[in-house]
Amino acid sequence: MEIINFDSEWIGFVAAALTTGAFLPQTFKVWKNKSAKDLSLSMYVAMLLGITLWLIYGISIDSPSMIAANSVTLVLVISILYFKLKFK
């Protein structure tokens, strides 16, 4: 039963912008400082796996907001992991 008539995909895009945007400051800080020593490798590996699964799920249900958010976040997490390994 839908109480309010709206396209819920817009809620997904707002949530996507907020959660994906949350990774930007960390990514830029690691890149700028050339250091990721204080970041947890296991946390980012778990995030990588989780985001990959969310992306697969978003593709399977054809959700543009989930696909967009998790694609961008996947790139950001991979970037952080790259910096974590490069700047040991």
MARLOLUM-278976 format. One record per residue: residue number from 1; residue in three letters; z, x, y of N, C-alpha, C in turn. Coordinates in Angstrom, 3 decimals. Example, Ala and Ser with C-alpha at 12.3 -4.5 7.8 and 13.67 -1.06 7.14 Angstrom:
<recs>
fiba, gutor, nzz, nxx, nyy, cazz, caxx, cayy, czz, cxx, cyy
1, ALA, 7.800, 13.190, -5.690, 7.800, 12.300, -4.500, 7.800, 13.200, -3.300;
2, SER, 7.080, 12.850, -2.250, 7.140, 13.670, -1.060, 7.870, 12.900, 0.030;
</recs>
This chain:
<recs>
fiba, gutor, nzz, nxx, nyy, cazz, caxx, cayy, czz, cxx, cyy
1, MET, 0.000, 0.840, -1.182, 0.000, 0.000, 0.000, 0.000, 0.885, 1.246;
2, GLU, -0.997, 0.735, 2.070, -1.122, 1.541, 3.277, -0.633, 0.743, 4.475;
3, ILE, 0.414, 1.251, 5.135, 0.997, 0.555, 6.274, 0.203, 0.842, 7.541;
4, ILE, -0.136, 2.096, 7.756, -0.889, 2.490, 8.937, -2.293, 2.862, 8.489;
5, ASN, -3.278, 2.359, 9.185, -4.666, 2.628, 8.825, -5.155, 3.883, 9.556;
6, PHE, -5.220, 4.989, 8.858, -5.731, 6.222, 9.432, -6.274, 7.095, 8.312;
7, ASP, -7.033, 8.068, 8.700, -7.585, 9.014, 7.740, -6.540, 10.098, 7.502;
8, SER, -5.890, 10.073, 6.355, -4.810, 11.022, 6.070, -5.296, 12.466, 6.014;
9, GLU, -6.589, 12.678, 5.943, -7.125, 14.040, 5.926, -6.795, 14.752, 7.234;
10, TRP, -6.651, 14.003, 8.328, -6.278, 14.626, 9.604, -4.877, 15.211, 9.547;
11, ILE, -3.973, 14.535, 8.846, -2.633, 15.084, 8.654, -2.742, 16.404, 7.899;
12, GLY, -3.612, 16.443, 6.910, -3.847, 17.663, 6.151, -4.356, 18.793, 7.028;
13, PHE, -5.248, 18.486, 7.968, -5.771, 19.531, 8.851, -4.707, 20.044, 9.819;
14, VAL, -3.843, 19.169, 10.311, -2.757, 19.605, 11.196, -1.784, 20.481, 10.404;
15, ALA, -1.407, 20.021, 9.210, -0.516, 20.820, 8.354, -1.170, 22.158, 8.014;
16, ALA, -2.455, 22.137, 7.743, -3.190, 23.362, 7.418, -3.160, 24.344, 8.577;
17, ALA, -3.382, 23.845, 9.781, -3.374, 24.717, 10.956, -1.998, 25.351, 11.153;
18, LEU, -0.955, 24.570, 10.965, 0.404, 25.084, 11.161, 0.797, 26.098, 10.085;
19, THR, 0.566, 25.765, 8.824, 0.994, 26.664, 7.746, 0.121, 27.914, 7.674;
20, THR, -1.157, 27.767, 7.903, -2.045, 28.927, 7.894, -1.757, 29.804, 9.106;
21, GLY, -1.562, 29.172, 10.249, -1.254, 29.912, 11.469, 0.033, 30.704, 11.367;
22, ALA, 0.945, 30.264, 10.519, 2.214, 30.964, 10.348, 2.019, 32.374, 9.781;
23, PHE, 0.922, 32.608, 9.086, 0.652, 33.930, 8.521, 0.028, 34.887, 9.540;
24, LEU, -0.533, 34.362, 10.616, -1.220, 35.218, 11.581, -0.315, 36.252, 12.243;
25, PRO, 0.861, 35.887, 12.753, 1.693, 36.911, 13.389, 2.066, 38.053, 12.437;
26, GLN, 2.382, 37.718, 11.188, 2.745, 38.757, 10.220, 1.556, 39.667, 9.936;
27, THR, 0.388, 39.072, 9.767, -0.822, 39.853, 9.487, -1.116, 40.810, 10.641;
28, PHE, -1.065, 40.294, 11.876, -1.348, 41.141, 13.039, -0.288, 42.224, 13.218;
29, LYS, 0.974, 41.895, 12.949, 2.046, 42.879, 13.095, 1.871, 44.025, 12.101;
30, VAL, 1.559, 43.691, 10.862, 1.352, 44.727, 9.847, 0.159, 45.597, 10.222;
31, TRP, -0.916, 44.969, 10.666, -2.122, 45.696, 11.045, -1.857, 46.599, 12.256;
32, LYS, -1.174, 46.050, 13.261, -0.904, 46.793, 14.489, 0.037, 47.972, 14.237;
33, ASN, 1.095, 47.740, 13.479, 2.092, 48.778, 13.235, 1.732, 49.719, 12.089;
34, LYS, 0.702, 49.370, 11.343, 0.283, 50.172, 10.185, 1.444, 50.385, 9.215;
35, SER, 2.266, 49.336, 9.072, 3.412, 49.419, 8.173, 3.702, 48.050, 7.571;
36, ALA, 3.926, 48.049, 6.267, 4.310, 46.822, 5.564, 5.493, 47.104, 4.648;
37, LYS, 6.252, 48.159, 4.966, 7.329, 48.590, 4.079, 8.423, 47.552, 3.899;
38, ASP, 8.644, 46.711, 4.889, 9.718, 45.723, 4.802, 9.279, 44.409, 4.142;
39, LEU, 8.032, 44.319, 3.764, 7.531, 43.093, 3.139, 7.680, 43.165, 1.623;
40, SER, 7.979, 42.037, 1.037, 8.159, 41.957, -0.408, 6.807, 41.823, -1.109;
41, LEU, 6.483, 42.809, -1.929, 5.231, 42.773, -2.687, 5.226, 41.590, -3.647;
42, SER, 6.332, 41.360, -4.333, 6.372, 40.263, -5.307, 6.210, 38.902, -4.630;
43, MET, 6.753, 38.735, -3.434, 6.595, 37.475, -2.716, 5.135, 37.224, -2.373;
44, TYR, 4.449, 38.247, -1.905, 3.045, 38.070, -1.523, 2.130, 37.917, -2.745;
45, VAL, 2.470, 38.530, -3.854, 1.700, 38.309, -5.089, 1.893, 36.864, -5.552;
46, ALA, 3.124, 36.359, -5.488, 3.383, 34.962, -5.851, 2.640, 34.024, -4.907;
47, MET, 2.639, 34.341, -3.605, 1.890, 33.522, -2.638, 0.400, 33.531, -2.960;
48, LEU, -0.119, 34.698, -3.307, -1.536, 34.812, -3.664, -1.870, 33.887, -4.827;
49, LEU, -1.047, 33.914, -5.858, -1.292, 33.056, -7.025, -1.156, 31.583, -6.657;
50, GLY, -0.123, 31.246, -5.900, 0.083, 29.854, -5.501, -1.040, 29.329, -4.629;
51, ILE, -1.459, 30.105, -3.657, -2.541, 29.680, -2.768, -3.851, 29.558, -3.532;
52, THR, -4.084, 30.452, -4.465, -5.293, 30.352, -5.297, -5.293, 29.041, -6.084;
53, LEU, -4.139, 28.690, -6.651, -4.045, 27.423, -7.394, -4.205, 26.221, -6.476;
54, TRP, -3.609, 26.278, -5.263, -3.800, 25.179, -4.315, -5.272, 25.054, -3.913;
55, LEU, -5.949, 26.175, -3.768, -7.371, 26.139, -3.433, -8.171, 25.493, -4.553;
56, ILE, -7.891, 25.878, -5.774, -8.579, 25.274, -6.928, -8.301, 23.769, -6.976;
57, TYR, -7.054, 23.388, -6.740, -6.693, 21.970, -6.728, -7.426, 21.233, -5.604;
58, GLY, -7.452, 21.827, -4.410, -8.155, 21.215, -3.282, -9.632, 21.015, -3.569;
59, ILE, -10.236, 21.985, -4.230, -11.649, 21.855, -4.617, -11.806, 20.740, -5.644;
60, SER, -10.868, 20.663, -6.594, -10.993, 19.655, -7.659, -10.840, 18.230, -7.139;
61, ILE, -10.063, 18.045, -6.059, -9.928, 16.687, -5.501, -10.795, 16.494, -4.268;
62, ASP, -11.599, 17.489, -3.954, -12.533, 17.437, -2.827, -11.824, 17.142, -1.504;
63, SER, -10.792, 17.949, -1.214, -10.021, 17.789, 0.016, -10.398, 18.884, 1.011;
64, PRO, -11.177, 18.533, 2.044, -11.602, 19.549, 3.011, -10.440, 20.289, 3.666;
65, SER, -9.355, 19.590, 3.980, -8.231, 20.263, 4.638, -7.567, 21.270, 3.711;
66, MET, -7.406, 20.939, 2.455, -6.799, 21.874, 1.495, -7.715, 23.065, 1.237;
67, ILE, -8.994, 22.798, 1.159, -9.959, 23.877, 0.921, -9.968, 24.840, 2.106;
68, ALA, -10.026, 24.295, 3.316, -10.068, 25.135, 4.517, -8.783, 25.946, 4.668;
69, ALA, -7.656, 25.265, 4.574, -6.376, 25.940, 4.787, -6.151, 27.045, 3.767;
70, ASN, -6.369, 26.734, 2.521, -6.084, 27.708, 1.476, -7.110, 28.828, 1.427;
71, SER, -8.323, 28.576, 1.862, -9.321, 29.650, 1.946, -8.916, 30.669, 3.002;
72, VAL, -8.533, 30.179, 4.182, -8.132, 31.080, 5.263, -6.832, 31.788, 4.904;
73, THR, -5.862, 31.047, 4.382, -4.581, 31.652, 4.015, -4.768, 32.692, 2.919;
74, LEU, -5.674, 32.434, 1.992, -5.953, 33.400, 0.928, -6.439, 34.722, 1.522;
75, VAL, -7.321, 34.646, 2.501, -7.815, 35.858, 3.158, -6.675, 36.588, 3.858;
76, LEU, -5.788, 35.843, 4.532, -4.665, 36.468, 5.228, -3.693, 37.136, 4.252;
77, VAL, -3.391, 36.467, 3.154, -2.471, 37.032, 2.167, -3.086, 38.264, 1.499;
78, ILE, -4.371, 38.193, 1.197, -5.050, 39.359, 0.633, -5.006, 40.517, 1.634;
79, SER, -5.174, 40.216, 2.919, -5.101, 41.261, 3.947, -3.723, 41.907, 3.973;
80, ILE, -2.687, 41.082, 3.936, -1.327, 41.621, 3.943, -1.084, 42.474, 2.696;
81, LEU, -1.535, 42.002, 1.543, -1.375, 42.782, 0.313, -2.143, 44.107, 0.394;
82, TYR, -3.331, 44.062, 0.959, -4.119, 45.287, 1.141, -3.346, 46.284, 2.002;
83, PHE, -2.820, 45.796, 3.141, -2.053, 46.671, 4.025, -0.780, 47.170, 3.341;
84, LYS, -0.138, 46.310, 2.565, 1.084, 46.694, 1.856, 0.797, 47.873, 0.922;
85, LEU, -0.319, 47.809, 0.220, -0.672, 48.884, -0.707, -1.230, 50.112, 0.004;
86, LYS, -1.964, 49.891, 1.080, -2.575, 51.014, 1.813, -1.544, 51.813, 2.597;
87, PHE, -0.584, 51.145, 3.230, 0.378, 51.819, 4.095, 1.677, 52.152, 3.370;
88, LYS, 1.628, 52.439, 2.086, 2.841, 52.749, 1.317, 3.660, 53.833, 1.953;
</recs>
